Amino acid sequence: MIDFADDSMPPVLCTPALVWFLEHAARNAMLPLLEDHESTVGVEVQVEHLAPTPPGAEVHCQARVVYVDGRDVLFQFHAHDGTERIARGTHRLRVIDKARFRRRVEKKIGDRQ
């Protein structure tokens, strides 16, 4: 939620939180298709936040695959808060090897020390 400093504005679902929901909708759609050594990471999000959502509203997100290019999977999504459509856009995930990803992160941590 974002609570505007201006008291005349009610708190609403903020765009970063909405993106989190949308990314999870796409990721959950991919999970049954992945092998044990694979995972996904988000590499691109384009979102149009269309309407405010008040605290307590239930947000429903749907994502469907529209294009696959090698390890990249492009999803089209929309979100609804029970009253109206609140967002639409695309999200691109990349299928990764978990061990390789872990090694890359650990190397960066080691390089900083």
N, C-alpha and C positions, 0 to 999 in steps of 0.2 A: 504494500500500500504506500501511497505517497500522500502526505498531509501537507497541503500548501500552507505557507506562512500567512497567507491572507485568510482570516477567519471566515470570510464569506464563501470560501470554496470548501466543499466537503471532501473527505478523504476518498480516494479511488485506487483501483488496481493500477500500479505503475507499469510502464512499458517493459522494463527489464524483467519484472516478475512474469508478465505475460509471455515474453520470449522464453523464459524458463519452462513454462507449461507447454508451449509449442514444441520446443526442442525435445521434451520428454515424450510427447505424442509420437513424434517421428522415431525416436530411439526405441520406444516400446514396440512400434510396428516392425522394426528391424530385428529385435532380439531373437525371435524364433528362427530366423534365417541364418544366424551367425554360427560359425564353428566355435568350439571351446576356446581356441587360442585367439579369437577375434573379438573386437569391440568396435564401437563407432565414436567418432569425434565430430562435432559440428565445425564446419569450415566457412559457412556463409548463411546469413539470415537476412531476408528482406521482409519487413513487416509493415503493414499499414494498420495502425491502431485507430479504429473507427468510432468507438463509443466508450464512455466511461462505465466502469463497473464498481458498484458500491461494496463496502465490506460485507461479508456474509453471503454474497451471491455465489452460486455454483457455476464455475467456468467449465465448459465442455470444449475440447479441442479435437479436431479430426485432421489426420494427415494421410495423404495418399501419394504413392510413387507416381511420378510423371515422366521420369527419365533416369536411365542408368548408363553410366559411362565408366567402365572399368570398376574401380573401387569407390567411385562417387555415385551417390544416390540423391536425386533431387525430389523433394516432396513439395506438394502444394498443400497448404493448410488453411483452415478457418477456425475461428473460435466464437462461441456463443455464450451469453450469460443467462439464458433462460428467458430473456426479454427480447434481445436483438443480437445480431452479429456484431462482435466487438473487434474482430481482427481478421486479416487475411494476408497471405503472402507465400513465400517459398523458403525452404530450408534445405541446405545441402549438407549431407553427412558423408564422411569418408570412412570406409571399413579399414581398420588397422590391425596389425599384429600386436597383441598386448605386450609380449616380451620385448619386442623392438621399441615400442613406445616407452616402456619402463626404462630401458637402457638409455634412451635419449634424454629423458628427464633426469635420471641419476647422473649422467655426464654433465648436464648443465649445473646441477647442484654442486658437483665436485669442482667444476671450473670456477665457481664463485667463492669457494673456500680457500 
